[in-house]
């Protein structure tokens, strides 16, 4: 089966929030997140809990845990077996913060407008 293409969302200034987030976490957490991103590339829409969960309105999250730290990376699917990673954060509360979901939606809208989809 063909893998999904993983794309880092890039802001108009060229920065990539998920790449910056990956560089900000410790080595263990980065390794766990990268392994989960690899699973996402291989399994795409089939990836489920405990690795991935649909949040709302086509926004999903991948999950990684290292010790007591929990990290999330939000993403969405684009037609043509493409997955766009929008933003990442260290989870401090039970629920995924609404501002992180809103940010993922904003990035998705910008991405789709820019790509002309």
C-alpha positions as CSV (number, residue, x, y, z in Angstrom):
1,X,0.0,0.0,0.0
2,X,1.2,3.5,-0.9
3,X,2.3,5.6,2.0
4,X,0.7,9.0,2.7
5,X,2.9,12.1,2.1
6,X,3.6,14.0,5.3
7,X,3.8,17.8,4.8
8,X,4.8,20.4,7.4
9,X,2.5,23.4,7.2
10,X,4.6,26.5,6.6
11,X,3.5,29.9,7.6
12,X,3.7,32.9,5.2
13,X,7.0,33.8,6.8
14,X,8.4,30.4,6.0
15,X,8.5,29.0,9.5
16,X,7.1,25.5,10.2
17,X,5.3,25.3,13.5
18,X,5.5,21.5,13.8
19,X,9.2,21.3,12.9
20,X,9.9,24.0,15.5
21,X,7.9,22.1,18.0
22,X,9.7,18.9,17.3
23,X,13.1,20.7,17.8
24,X,11.8,22.1,21.1
25,X,11.0,18.8,22.9
26,X,13.5,16.4,24.4
27,X,15.1,13.6,22.4
28,X,12.9,10.9,23.8
29,X,9.7,12.8,23.1
30,X,11.0,13.7,19.6
31,X,11.7,10.1,18.9
32,X,8.2,9.0,20.0
33,X,6.6,11.8,17.9
34,X,8.6,10.9,14.8
35,X,7.8,7.2,15.2
36,X,4.1,8.1,15.5
37,X,4.4,10.4,12.4
38,X,5.9,7.4,10.6
39,X,2.9,5.2,11.6
40,X,0.6,8.0,10.3
41,X,2.4,8.0,7.0
42,X,2.0,4.2,6.7
43,X,-1.5,3.9,8.0
44,X,-3.1,7.3,7.2
45,X,-6.9,7.3,7.8
46,X,-6.6,3.8,9.4
47,X,-4.5,5.0,12.3
48,X,-6.6,5.0,15.5
49,X,-6.2,5.3,19.3
50,X,-3.9,5.3,21.1
51,X,-1.9,7.0,18.4
52,X,-4.4,9.2,16.6
53,X,-7.8,10.6,17.3
54,X,-10.3,12.7,15.3
55,X,-11.0,15.9,17.3
56,X,-13.5,18.1,15.3
57,X,-14.3,19.2,11.8
58,X,-11.6,17.1,10.0
59,X,-8.8,18.1,12.5
60,X,-7.0,15.1,14.0
61,X,-4.2,14.7,16.6
62,X,-1.4,12.3,17.0
63,X,-0.4,11.5,20.5
64,X,2.9,10.8,22.2
65,X,3.9,10.3,25.8
66,X,7.3,10.3,27.4
67,X,7.4,9.9,31.2
68,X,4.8,12.3,32.5
69,X,4.9,14.6,29.4
70,X,2.2,14.3,26.8
71,X,2.6,15.9,23.4
72,X,0.2,16.3,20.6
73,X,0.5,17.3,16.9
74,X,-2.6,18.4,15.0
75,X,-3.1,17.5,11.4
76,X,-5.6,17.2,8.5
77,X,-5.9,15.2,5.3
78,X,-5.7,16.6,1.8
79,X,-7.0,14.7,-1.2
80,X,-4.3,12.8,-2.9
81,X,-2.9,10.9,0.1
82,X,-1.4,13.9,1.8
83,X,-1.3,14.8,5.5
84,X,-0.5,18.3,6.6
85,X,0.9,18.6,10.2
86,X,-0.2,22.0,11.5
87,X,0.9,22.6,15.1
88,X,2.2,20.8,18.1
89,X,2.1,21.4,21.8
90,X,2.8,19.8,25.2
91,X,-0.5,18.8,26.8
92,X,-1.2,20.3,30.2
93,X,-5.0,19.7,30.5
94,X,-7.4,16.8,29.9
95,X,-8.9,18.3,26.8
96,X,-7.0,19.5,23.8
97,X,-7.1,23.3,24.2
98,X,-9.6,25.1,21.9
99,X,-7.0,27.7,20.8
100,X,-4.8,24.9,19.4
101,X,-7.7,23.4,17.5
102,X,-8.6,26.9,16.2
103,X,-5.0,27.4,15.1
104,X,-5.0,24.1,13.2
105,X,-8.2,25.2,11.4
106,X,-6.7,28.6,10.6
107,X,-3.6,26.9,9.2
108,X,-5.7,24.5,7.2
109,X,-7.7,27.4,5.7
110,X,-4.5,29.2,4.8
111,X,-3.0,26.0,3.3
112,X,-6.0,25.2,1.2
113,X,-6.4,28.8,-0.1
114,X,-2.7,28.9,-1.0
115,X,-2.9,25.5,-2.7
116,X,-6.0,26.6,-4.6
117,X,-8.1,23.7,-3.2
